[in-house]
Amino acid sequence: MLDSFDFDLSEEQRLVRQTAKDFAASEVAPLARKVDHEHYFPKELIPKLSSLGFMGVFTPEAYGGAELDYVSYGVVVEELARMCASTSVIVSAHNSLCIWPILAFGTEEQKKKYLPKLASGEYLGCFALSEPGTGSDAARQTCSSVKEGTSWRINGVKNWITNGPEADICVLFTMEKPELKHKGINCFIIEMKNHEGVSTGKKEDKLGICGSPTSNISFEDTLVGDEQLLGAPGDGFKIAMSTLDGGRIGIACQAVGIARAALEDSVAYAQERKAFGQPIGKFQSIQNYIADMSCRIDAARLLALAAAKRKDAGVPYGREAAQAKLFASEMSVDCALKGIQIHGGYGYVKEFNVERYLRDAKITEIYEGTSEIQRLVIAGHLFKA
Ligand SMILES: Cc1cc2nc3c(=O)[nH]c(=O)nc-3n(C[C@H](O)[C@H](O)[C@H](O)COP(=O)(O)OP(=O)(O)OC[C@H]3O[C@@H](n4cnc5c(N)ncnc54)[C@H](O)[C@@H]3O)c2cc1C
């Protein structure tokens, strides 16, 4: 279904999509229920994802990546999310929130040291901006970095970190000079394993994306050298915001994948389930739900891939990425709700997958900037224009 909708994908992008689709069907789908019900981190998928280039989708070949474009990245995330939203966010946080800032702001030394291990899946990456008291208002960082000769001493706690419990590398944001507000924020590349003063908290017990491990990360007198600073001192906020611009395209694609799952399951169910002597798909109410879901999914994908195309073309894409994320995430929750409605009572129990789609879709309205924040970002761009 929906194969005719290809947004003019190039030959290479089509091949990537088919590869991701086949992989998601053969390797990701069989694990999806276990991932959700047992809050299982699908570790065994990492080497397989890496062998297809999905742990370093847009990382250049020179650093061991697949060197594909951002449209391809979006397509991969959608196909993974179609089968398992947890798997898709493990991949998207790793690629867009950890690899991308190192690629965009790292020194040659940092890129050579970290990107090959990240792109090969030997290392898993995470991005630590949020804190217990600081989410949407990300400029108000309290985790501190204090310069001591050629080292930095880091103290503080980061909250809700996707991949946190499993991560080897963390792109970390800290406040050095609060008097400069957002211009006083630094960014570091932190090696997580066996690093004195770095510890992760318990895995969060979440509503959805249950196999995507989330935890806080604590830094207690953690020492790092100057060579771990990403960008210049004070660049942290700029790095965080530009990273999130790209990340939001991935979250939009994740939302599209979840919504597509709701639609495809609903189309199948509506043709099988009978009421009043005929398949429920014969009723116009059900057809209306299906038609609305289909229109909105295609519209969301268009927004997401249009933003990705702009990113690939090197033109500004912040507003487009925020619009894609806002529209796609709200669309996804709505499609999941309609999917449950189409399934009737069976939509409300775990025997079918549609209730999972609702739980998984909801987070796309929250992380990488809530819907309220996306609206602020979009309006901010328009008022600037
Ligand atoms: C499962 C999960 C994974 C996550 N992964 C990561 C990660 O990998 N890295 C990371 O750094 N963070 C991560 N986060 C954190 C996430 O980005 C934040 O939860 C999100 O940005 C919202 O921040 P908050 O929870 O502090 O809510 P708050 O900022 O406290 O917001 C609460 C409510 O107030 C609204 N609000 C706040 N400010 C405004 C405003 N100015 N105008 C209108 N409404 C406003 C919000 O939209 C929201 O509805 C994750 C969160 C979750 C739940």
The ligand as a Gaussian input file, in Angstrom:
#p B3LYP/6-31G(d) Opt

LIG

0 1
 C       10.577000       9.442000      26.008000
 C       11.335000      10.729000      25.996000
 C       12.557000      10.801000      25.358000
 C       13.295000      11.986000      25.378000
 N       14.553000      12.018000      24.803000
 C       15.341000      13.119000      25.014000
 C       16.724000      13.098000      24.602000
 O       17.222000      12.121000      24.016000
 N       17.484000      14.185000      24.878000
 C       16.977000      15.284000      25.517000
 O       17.735000      16.226000      25.733000
 N       15.669000      15.335000      25.895000
 C       14.837000      14.270000      25.677000
 N       13.518000      14.283000      26.078000
 C       12.994000      15.485000      26.733000
 C       11.971000      16.212000      25.879000
 O       12.605000      16.836000      24.796000
 C       11.223000      17.160000      26.797000
 O       10.391000      16.369000      27.628000
 C       10.405000      18.180000      26.034000
 O       11.245000      19.065000      25.355000
 C        9.461000      18.976000      26.964000
 O       10.141000      19.447000      28.080000
 P        9.511000      19.192000      29.547000
 O        9.197000      17.753000      29.634000
 O       10.446000      19.759000      30.537000
 O        8.168000      19.986000      29.535000
 P        7.997000      21.567000      29.921000
 O        8.995000      22.385000      29.183000
 O        7.944000      21.688000      31.386000
 O        6.551000      21.828000      29.295000
 C        5.341000      21.414000      29.949000
 C        4.186000      21.918000      29.101000
 O        4.241000      23.356000      28.999000
 C        4.292000      23.742000      27.628000
 N        5.126000      24.918000      27.475000
 C        6.374000      25.141000      27.966000
 N        6.843000      26.319000      27.543000
 C        5.886000      26.873000      26.772000
 C        5.753000      28.079000      26.047000
 N        6.745000      28.979000      26.011000
 N        4.610000      28.314000      25.361000
 C        3.610000      27.407000      25.367000
 N        3.659000      26.243000      26.044000
 C        4.781000      25.967000      26.727000
 C        4.877000      22.538000      26.909000
 O        4.570000      22.547000      25.535000
 C        4.221000      21.396000      27.657000
 O        2.919000      21.197000      27.185000
 C       12.767000      13.132000      26.020000
 C       11.511000      13.055000      26.636000
 C       10.808000      11.883000      26.660000
 C        9.476000      11.827000      27.385000

